[in-house]
Amino acid sequence: MKVLVIGPHGRTGQRIVRRLNEGQHDAVAMIRHPQQRDVFDAIGVPTVLADLEYPIDHAVRGSDAVIFAAGSGAKTGKDKTVLVDHIGAIRAIVTAQVQGARRFVMLSALNADVASESQIAHYHRAKAHADHHLRETDLDWTIICPGGLFDDPGTGRVAIADDLHGTGRTSRDNLAAALVDCLELENTFRKSFSLVEGETPLDEALRAI
Ligand SMILES: NC(=O)c1ccc[n+]([C@@H]2O[C@H](COP(=O)([O-])OP(=O)(O)OC[C@H]3O[C@@H](n4cnc5c(N)ncnc54)[C@H](OP(=O)(O)O)[C@@H]3O)[C@@H](O)[C@H]2O)c1
């Protein structure tokens, strides 16, 4: 499967690309900055230049699947949250539909809610609007909602639930593995679920969804 990774140079994105590259899929990395090419050239992963604030048809064309792992981050203004996490994500979804990339795996967040009153409500609302749009499509979508992300090595053990609200932490290793490993698991199609650190081996937890 040819898989376009959006946000591949991010801390989760790089883990996603590595896992795709170790497996049976062909990853393509959608980057904004040409200077990031070296990272992907070094592991033999092709890159395409595109920015979620502009049309990305040329990047999505020919892909079987999209993994959305981009985000405006905490250091930019609320305008970028709307432009990237909300409108940019919907742009990616619509482009996947137009370009025939049927599989769409979304990295969302615990507590994403259009009525959020959290301390980062603008972010939780943006993610929820994009997720809502994805659920309304006829794509084979999956939405994974992690808790607070951390970089320590993943245990490979997780807890998955269909309640998308709550607390918890998620290693970027486990998150990247889940985003990649669900690609061909049809039981995860058209499902949203939370993913935090837990006791169940990831593969077992994904197959039980
Ligand atoms: N941090 C948390 O605790 C937490 C919790 C739950 C969910 N999440 C979600 O997880 C996502 C991934 O987290 P992370 O820490 O791995 O992210 P990260 O390291 O900040 O990486 C974000 C990626 O998004 C890309 N990006 C930003 N704006 C873009 C645009 N306009 N067009 C294309 N790509 C763009 C960045 O590209 P550049 O390299 O070009 O900047 C970067 O590759 C977050 O964005 C958030 O939505 C985070």
The ligand as an SDF file (V2000), in Angstrom:
LIG
                    3D

 48 52  0  0  0  0  0  0  0  0999 V2000
    1.5020   16.8050   22.2900 N   0  0  0  0  0  0  0  0  0  0  0  0
    0.5510   16.0890   22.8470 C   0  0  0  0  0  0  0  0  0  0  0  0
    0.5900   15.7660   24.0500 O   0  0  0  0  0  0  0  0  0  0  0  0
   -0.6090   15.6190   22.0010 C   0  0  0  0  0  0  0  0  0  0  0  0
   -1.6620   14.9390   22.6230 C   0  0  0  0  0  0  0  0  0  0  0  0
   -2.6970   14.4260   21.8360 C   0  0  0  0  0  0  0  0  0  0  0  0
   -2.6630   14.6070   20.4440 C   0  0  0  0  0  0  0  0  0  0  0  0
   -1.6300   15.2920   19.8700 N   0  0  0  0  0  0  0  0  0  0  0  0
   -1.6200   15.4550   18.4000 C   0  0  0  0  0  0  0  0  0  0  0  0
   -0.5030   14.7520   17.8870 O   0  0  0  0  0  0  0  0  0  0  0  0
    0.0520   15.4970   16.8130 C   0  0  0  0  0  0  0  0  0  0  0  0
    1.4730   15.0580   16.5710 C   0  0  0  0  0  0  0  0  0  0  0  0
    2.2380   15.3820   17.7030 O   0  0  0  0  0  0  0  0  0  0  0  0
    3.8280   15.5300   17.5700 P   0  0  0  0  0  0  0  0  0  0  0  0
    4.3090   15.9400   18.9030 O   0  0  0  0  0  0  0  0  0  0  0  0
    4.3720   14.3240   16.8900 O   0  0  0  0  0  0  0  0  0  0  0  0
    3.8870   16.7620   16.5520 O   0  0  0  0  0  0  0  0  0  0  0  0
    5.1420   17.6350   16.0580 P   0  0  0  0  0  0  0  0  0  0  0  0
    6.4330   17.0310   16.4460 O   0  0  0  0  0  0  0  0  0  0  0  0
    4.8550   19.0410   16.4960 O   0  0  0  0  0  0  0  0  0  0  0  0
    4.9870   17.5370   14.4550 O   0  0  0  0  0  0  0  0  0  0  0  0
    3.9660   18.1960   13.7890 C   0  0  0  0  0  0  0  0  0  0  0  0
    4.1860   18.0440   12.2970 C   0  0  0  0  0  0  0  0  0  0  0  0
    3.1470   18.7720   11.6180 O   0  0  0  0  0  0  0  0  0  0  0  0
    3.7490   19.4440   10.5210 C   0  0  0  0  0  0  0  0  0  0  0  0
    2.9900   20.6070   10.0990 N   0  0  0  0  0  0  0  0  0  0  0  0
    2.6910   21.7250   10.8100 C   0  0  0  0  0  0  0  0  0  0  0  0
    2.0470   22.6170   10.0380 N   0  0  0  0  0  0  0  0  0  0  0  0
    1.9400   22.0500    8.8050 C   0  0  0  0  0  0  0  0  0  0  0  0
    1.3950   22.4790    7.5660 C   0  0  0  0  0  0  0  0  0  0  0  0
    0.8260   23.7030    7.4110 N   0  0  0  0  0  0  0  0  0  0  0  0
    1.4520   21.6470    6.4990 N   0  0  0  0  0  0  0  0  0  0  0  0
    2.0360   20.4270    6.6040 C   0  0  0  0  0  0  0  0  0  0  0  0
    2.5890   19.9630    7.7580 N   0  0  0  0  0  0  0  0  0  0  0  0
    2.5390   20.7730    8.8440 C   0  0  0  0  0  0  0  0  0  0  0  0
    5.1200   19.8380   11.0250 C   0  0  0  0  0  0  0  0  0  0  0  0
    5.9320   20.1350    9.9300 O   0  0  0  0  0  0  0  0  0  0  0  0
    7.2750   21.0630   10.0390 P   0  0  0  0  0  0  0  0  0  0  0  0
    8.3730   20.1300   10.3980 O   0  0  0  0  0  0  0  0  0  0  0  0
    7.3720   21.6250    8.6630 O   0  0  0  0  0  0  0  0  0  0  0  0
    7.0050   22.1120   11.0850 O   0  0  0  0  0  0  0  0  0  0  0  0
    5.5210   18.5770   11.7860 C   0  0  0  0  0  0  0  0  0  0  0  0
    6.0750   17.6400   10.9000 O   0  0  0  0  0  0  0  0  0  0  0  0
   -0.1170   16.9410   17.2800 C   0  0  0  0  0  0  0  0  0  0  0  0
   -0.0890   17.8310   16.1930 O   0  0  0  0  0  0  0  0  0  0  0  0
   -1.4670   16.9030   17.9530 C   0  0  0  0  0  0  0  0  0  0  0  0
   -2.5030   17.1910   17.0210 O   0  0  0  0  0  0  0  0  0  0  0  0
   -0.6150   15.7900   20.6140 C   0  0  0  0  0  0  0  0  0  0  0  0
  1  2  1  0
  2  3  2  0
  2  4  1  0
  4  5  1  0
  4 48  2  0
  5  6  2  0
  6  7  1  0
  7  8  2  0
  8  9  1  0
  8 48  1  0
  9 10  1  0
  9 46  1  0
 10 11  1  0
 11 12  1  0
 11 44  1  0
 12 13  1  0
 13 14  1  0
 14 15  2  0
 14 16  1  0
 14 17  1  0
 17 18  1  0
 18 19  2  0
 18 20  1  0
 18 21  1  0
 21 22  1  0
 22 23  1  0
 23 24  1  0
 23 42  1  0
 24 25  1  0
 25 26  1  0
 25 36  1  0
 26 27  1  0
 26 35  1  0
 27 28  2  0
 28 29  1  0
 29 30  1  0
 29 35  2  0
 30 31  1  0
 30 32  2  0
 32 33  1  0
 33 34  2  0
 34 35  1  0
 36 37  1  0
 36 42  1  0
 37 38  1  0
 38 39  2  0
 38 40  1  0
 38 41  1  0
 42 43  1  0
 44 45  1  0
 44 46  1  0
 46 47  1  0
M  CHG  2   8   1  16  -1
M  END
$$$$
